[in-house]
Amino acid sequence: MGGADYINVLYSEFLNFDPDDAEWVNRDRFFLDPGHMSPMLYATLSLIGKYSMEDLKNFRQWGSITPGHPEVDVKRGVENTSGPLGQGHAMAVGAATRPMLSSRTVAFRKRSPKVQDVLPVHSDSLT
């Protein structure tokens, strides 16, 4: 739980997301790299109604929706599957560069020099 202060400030003051629309295309994304920090992520997401106390009690149980290493479930706020160390970090880099590359492609197709066709989103990673 060493990153609890960080994730609390990130979710309460910086991330732009809609708890009622987890798949909002312009949401900021949080990628958790170390799977052993998943209790912190589940606890934080439970505060916005994505997990119940019963879900948290079943942490790391067979068939639970709260496994020891989170599995991607965007509707519940889990943006990536954490696996080998570094996997979440690499996914965050890819997600962070995707809007820039996508907007350049759109601008090129429209023959426009501007790269502002896609709204900016932020990707944060805790490694």
SVG drawing of the C-alpha trace seen along z (x, -y; Angstrom):
<svg xmlns="http://www.w3.org/2000/svg" viewBox="-23 -23 33 44">
<polyline fill="none" stroke="black" stroke-width="0.4" points="0.0,0.0 3.1,-2.2 1.5,-4.1 -1.8,-4.7 -1.1,-8.5 -0.1,-8.8 -3.2,-7.0 -5.5,-8.9 -4.2,-12.3 -4.1,-11.1 -7.8,-9.9 -9.1,-12.8 -7.3,-15.7 -5.8,-14.9 -7.5,-12.1 -10.3,-13.2 -12.8,-10.4 -16.5,-9.7 -17.4,-7.0 -20.7,-6.5 -19.1,-6.1 -16.0,-4.0 -15.5,-3.6 -15.6,-7.4 -13.1,-7.7 -11.4,-10.9 -10.9,-9.6 -7.4,-9.7 -6.1,-6.2 -4.2,-4.7 -2.0,-1.8 -0.8,0.3 2.5,2.1 3.2,4.0 0.4,6.5 1.1,6.7 -0.3,3.3 -3.7,4.4 -5.4,4.2 -4.7,0.5 -6.3,0.2 -9.3,2.3 -9.8,0.3 -9.7,-3.0 -12.1,-1.8 -14.5,-0.6 -14.8,-4.2 -16.4,-5.1 -18.6,-2.0 -16.7,0.3 -16.2,3.0 -18.3,4.0 -17.0,4.9 -17.8,8.6 -15.6,8.3 -12.7,7.0 -13.2,9.8 -12.8,12.3 -9.4,10.9 -7.2,13.6 -9.9,16.3 -10.4,18.6 -13.0,17.2 -13.0,13.8 -13.3,10.5 -10.4,9.3 -7.5,11.5 -4.0,10.9 -2.8,9.5 -5.6,7.4 -7.1,8.5 -8.2,5.7 -11.8,4.7 -12.4,1.1 -15.9,1.0 -14.5,1.5 -11.7,-0.9 -8.8,1.6 -7.1,0.4 -4.5,3.1 -3.6,6.6 -0.5,6.6 1.8,9.5 5.6,9.6 7.2,6.5 7.4,3.8 4.3,4.9 2.1,2.2 4.8,-0.4 5.1,0.6 1.3,0.5 1.1,-3.0 3.8,-4.2 1.8,-2.7 -1.5,-4.3 0.2,-7.6 1.6,-7.8 -1.6,-6.5 -3.5,-9.8 -0.6,-11.7 -0.1,-9.2 -3.8,-9.0 -4.2,-12.7 -1.2,-13.0 -2.8,-10.4 -6.2,-12.2 -4.4,-15.6 -2.5,-14.0 -5.7,-12.5 -7.4,-15.8 -4.3,-17.5 -4.3,-19.7 -1.1,-20.8 -2.8,-20.9 -2.6,-17.9 -5.6,-18.9 -8.2,-16.6 -8.2,-14.2 -8.8,-15.5 -5.8,-15.1 -5.9,-12.3 -3.4,-11.5 -2.0,-8.1 -0.5,-7.7 1.5,-4.7 2.6,-3.5 5.7,-1.3"/>
</svg>
